[in-house]
Amino acid sequence: MRILVTGTEGQVDTSLKALGERMGIEVIRIGLPDIDLSKPKTLAEPVRAAKPDVIISSAAYTAVDKAESETALAQAINGDGPGALAKLAAELNVPILHLSTDYVFAGDKDGIYDESDVPAPVSVYGATKLSGETQIAAATDNHVILRTAWVYSPYGNNFVKTMLRLGETRDELNVVADQHGCPTYAPEIARALIAVAQRVVADPDPTLRGVFHLTGQGETTWAGFAEGIFAGSAARGGKAVKVNPIPTEAYPTPAKRPANSRLSGEKLNQSYGLRLDPWETSLDECLTALTGTVAKEG
């Protein structure tokens, strides 16, 4: 199976490449300068030349705060680019898998969001990602949109690596404690993406298409996540860092964040038999990869 992935330096595409090599699956990554999602016309030639069995739309404009002032660029990369990619998938008669985000929701629901909940983004980033979903669905029925959240890994820039870096020079850190979500490990996302890709390539069942939620099991807050990171680091000989929980109001940002980013993965489990590991388990794996050491018991 030949999987074409947009992105060459992101957490998910890097994880896909590594997993594909272990599984003997050809993962072809395309990104700048060969393609530019802000210029959808650049997609056609490289995508057609790759002759993929399935396309994974992974690359995105992820500068959430900057998107508030770079609306047109965010829309081109997150909305129009994936839309053009989906049209190419339809032309080639192959399925397209697209990674979306918890930010398509307002975050004001009391319970966990499922796929039947109506999106209502409160940021430009969320609105542009929702545009990508809409354009893909309009371009082809042979799509799987997977909304994920709070992505981290040993690769690229993410919350885990930021906390460890800041902890090197600080004894205490203030971290937001009133935003709730499901930390999700990029190598686990890659595992699920390949499983979904293998299934949809072989099975035309329409119930395997549509929108699904893909996150690590369990939930926490950013402060709780940070506490887990530093506890895991300390168990590997790292410095103990105190986490001070603060409200969102104490850490203002240009873009509004959803207070509730919890996504239910039940539909994915029922349709594909897929359930990601608990976030604590994956965090332990990530810290081992980053530090080269395993946690000491006790």
C-alpha positions in Angstrom: 0.0 0.0 0.0 1.3 3.5 -0.9 0.2 6.2 1.5 0.7 9.8 0.4 1.0 12.2 3.4 1.0 16.0 3.4 3.8 17.3 5.6 7.5 16.5 6.1 8.4 17.9 9.5 5.2 17.5 11.6 4.5 15.2 14.5 2.0 13.0 12.7 3.8 12.7 9.3 7.1 11.9 11.1 5.3 9.2 13.2 3.7 7.8 10.1 7.0 7.5 8.3 8.6 5.7 11.2 5.7 3.3 11.7 5.5 2.7 7.9 9.1 1.7 7.8 8.6 -0.8 10.6 5.5 -2.3 9.0 6.9 -2.4 5.5 4.3 0.2 4.2 5.4 2.9 1.8 4.7 6.3 3.2 5.5 9.2 0.8 5.6 12.6 2.5 5.2 15.7 0.4 5.7 19.3 1.7 7.5 22.5 1.0 8.9 23.3 -1.5 7.3 20.6 -3.6 3.8 21.6 -2.6 2.4 24.7 -0.9 -1.0 24.2 0.7 -1.6 27.9 0.6 -1.4 27.6 -3.2 -3.7 24.6 -3.9 -2.7 24.5 -7.6 0.8 23.2 -6.6 -0.8 19.9 -5.3 -1.9 18.4 -8.6 1.3 17.3 -10.2 3.0 15.8 -7.1 -0.1 14.0 -5.9 -0.8 12.4 -9.3 2.8 11.4 -9.7 2.8 9.6 -6.4 0.0 7.2 -7.6 -1.2 6.7 -4.0 -3.6 4.1 -2.7 -4.8 6.5 0.0 -4.1 10.1 0.8 -3.6 11.4 4.4 -4.1 15.1 4.9 -1.9 15.9 7.9 -0.2 19.2 7.3 -1.9 22.3 8.7 -1.5 25.9 9.8 -1.3 25.3 13.6 -0.2 28.7 14.9 -3.5 29.2 16.8 -2.9 32.7 18.0 -1.2 34.0 14.8 -4.2 32.8 12.8 -6.2 35.6 14.4 -4.2 38.1 12.3 -3.3 35.8 9.4 -6.8 34.7 8.6 -6.4 34.4 4.8 -3.3 32.3 5.1 -4.8 30.0 7.7 -7.9 29.6 5.5 -5.9 28.8 2.4 -3.8 26.1 4.3 -6.5 24.6 6.5 -9.5 25.0 4.3 -8.8 25.4 0.6 -5.7 23.2 0.5 -7.4 20.1 2.0 -10.4 20.8 -0.3 -8.2 20.7 -3.3 -6.5 17.6 -2.0 -9.9 15.9 -1.7 -10.8 16.8 -5.3 -7.6 15.1 -6.4 -8.5 12.1 -4.3 -11.8 11.9 -6.0 -10.2 12.2 -9.4 -7.8 9.4 -8.5 -10.6 7.3 -7.0 -8.8 6.9 -3.7 -9.9 7.6 -0.1 -8.7 10.6 1.8 -8.1 10.7 5.5 -8.0 14.1 7.1 -6.8 15.2 10.5 -9.0 17.9 12.1 -9.3 19.3 15.6 -11.2 19.7 18.8 -11.1 23.5 18.1 -14.1 23.1 15.7 -16.2 23.1 18.9 -17.0 26.0 21.2 -16.0 24.1 24.3 -19.1 25.1 26.3 -20.7 21.6 26.5 -21.0 20.0 29.9 -20.2 16.5 28.7 -17.9 14.9 26.2 -18.3 15.9 22.6 -19.3 13.2 20.1 -19.6 13.3 16.3 -23.3 14.3 16.5 -22.5 17.6 18.2 -22.7 20.7 16.0 -19.4 22.5 15.5 -19.2 26.1 16.6 -15.6 27.3 16.5 -14.6 30.3 18.6 -11.2 31.0 16.9 -10.0 31.6 13.4 -8.0 28.4 13.6 -11.0 26.4 14.5 -13.1 28.0 11.8 -10.5 27.3 9.1 -10.2 23.7 10.2 -14.0 23.3 10.0 -13.8 24.8 6.5 -11.4 22.0 5.6 -13.8 19.4 6.9 -16.7 21.0 4.9 -14.7 21.2 1.7 -13.5 17.6 1.9 -17.0 16.3 2.5 -18.2 18.3 -0.5 -15.5 17.0 -2.8 -15.8 13.3 -2.1 -17.8 10.8 -0.1 -14.8 8.6 0.2 -13.4 10.5 3.2 -12.6 9.9 6.8 -12.2 13.0 8.9 -10.5 12.3 12.3 -10.7 15.0 14.9 -7.9 14.9 17.4 -6.6 17.1 20.3 -3.6 18.0 22.4 -1.1 16.2 20.2 2.4 15.5 21.5 5.3 13.3 20.6 9.1 13.1 20.6 9.1 15.1 17.4 8.5 18.8 16.5 7.1 21.4 18.9 4.5 20.4 21.5 3.4 20.9 25.1 5.5 18.0 26.5 8.8 19.3 25.0 7.9 22.9 26.0 7.3 22.0 29.6 10.6 20.0 29.8 12.5 22.9 28.3 11.0 25.5 30.6 11.5 23.2 33.6 15.2 23.2 33.0 15.5 26.8 34.1 12.5 27.2 36.5 11.5 25.6 39.7 7.8 26.5 39.3 5.5 27.0 36.4 2.0 28.5 36.1 -0.2 26.3 33.9 -3.9 26.7 33.0 -6.1 24.4 35.0 -9.6 25.1 33.7 -9.3 23.8 30.1 -10.1 20.1 29.9 -9.0 17.7 27.1 -7.5 14.4 26.0 -3.8 14.4 25.4 -3.0 12.4 22.2 0.3 10.8 21.2 1.2 11.2 17.6 2.7 7.7 17.2 -0.7 6.4 18.4 -2.4 8.6 15.8 -0.2 7.1 13.2 -1.1 3.6 14.3 -4.8 4.4 14.0 -4.4 6.2 10.6 -2.6 3.2 9.0 -5.3 0.9 10.4 -8.1 3.1 9.1 -6.3 3.5 5.7 -5.9 -0.3 5.3 -9.6 -0.8 6.1 -11.0 1.9 3.8 -8.8 0.8 0.9 -10.2 -2.7 1.1 -13.8 -2.0 2.3 -16.2 0.3 0.5 -18.7 0.3 3.4 -20.1 3.8 3.7 -20.3 3.5 7.5 -16.5 3.5 7.6 -16.6 7.0 6.1 -17.5 10.3 7.7 -16.4 12.0 10.8 -14.7 10.3 13.8 -13.0 11.4 17.0 -9.4 10.1 17.7 -7.9 10.9 21.0 -6.0 9.2 23.8 -8.1 7.6 26.5 -8.8 9.6 29.7 -8.9 13.3 30.3 -7.0 16.0 32.2 -6.3 19.7 32.3 -3.2 21.4 31.0 -2.0 21.7 34.6 -2.7 18.0 35.2 -0.8 17.2 32.0 2.1 19.2 33.2 2.1 17.5 36.5 2.2 14.2 34.8 5.1 15.3 32.6 7.2 16.5 35.5 6.4 13.4 37.6 7.5 11.2 34.8 10.6 13.3 34.3 11.5 13.1 37.9 11.1 9.4 37.9 13.8 9.3 35.3 16.2 11.5 37.3 15.0 14.8 36.0 14.4 17.9 38.1 11.2 18.2 40.2 9.2 21.2 39.0 6.1 22.6 40.9 3.0 23.2 38.8 0.8 26.1 40.0 -2.7 25.8 38.6 -4.1 29.1 37.2 -7.3 30.1 35.4 -7.5 30.9 31.7 -8.0 34.6 32.5 -4.6 34.7 34.1 -3.0 33.6 30.8 -4.7 35.7 28.1 -4.1 34.8 24.4 -5.2 36.3 21.1 -7.3 33.2 20.3 -9.9 31.9 22.6 -9.4 28.2 23.6 -12.3 25.7 24.2 -12.7 25.1 27.9 -13.9 21.6 27.1 -11.9 19.7 24.4 -13.0 16.3 25.5 -13.8 14.1 22.5 -15.5 10.6 22.7 -13.8 7.9 20.7 -16.6 5.4 20.9 -17.7 5.7 17.3 -14.2 5.0 16.1 -14.0 2.0 18.4 -17.4 0.7 17.2 -16.6 1.1 13.5 -13.0 0.1 13.4 -12.3 -1.6 16.7 -9.7 1.1 17.5 -9.1 2.6 20.8 -5.9 4.6 21.6 -3.9 3.9 24.8 -4.6 5.9 28.0 -2.7 9.2 27.8 -0.7 8.4 30.9 0.6 5.2 29.2 1.5 7.1 26.0 3.2 9.9 28.0 5.4 7.4 29.7 6.4 6.1 26.3 7.1 9.6 25.0 9.2 10.5 28.0 11.2 7.3 27.6 11.8 8.2 23.9 12.8 11.8 24.8 15.1 10.9 27.7 16.4 7.5 26.7 15.6 6.2 30.2 12.7 4.3 31.7 10.9 5.5 34.9 12.1 4.1 38.2 9.4 2.5 40.2 8.5 4.0 43.5 
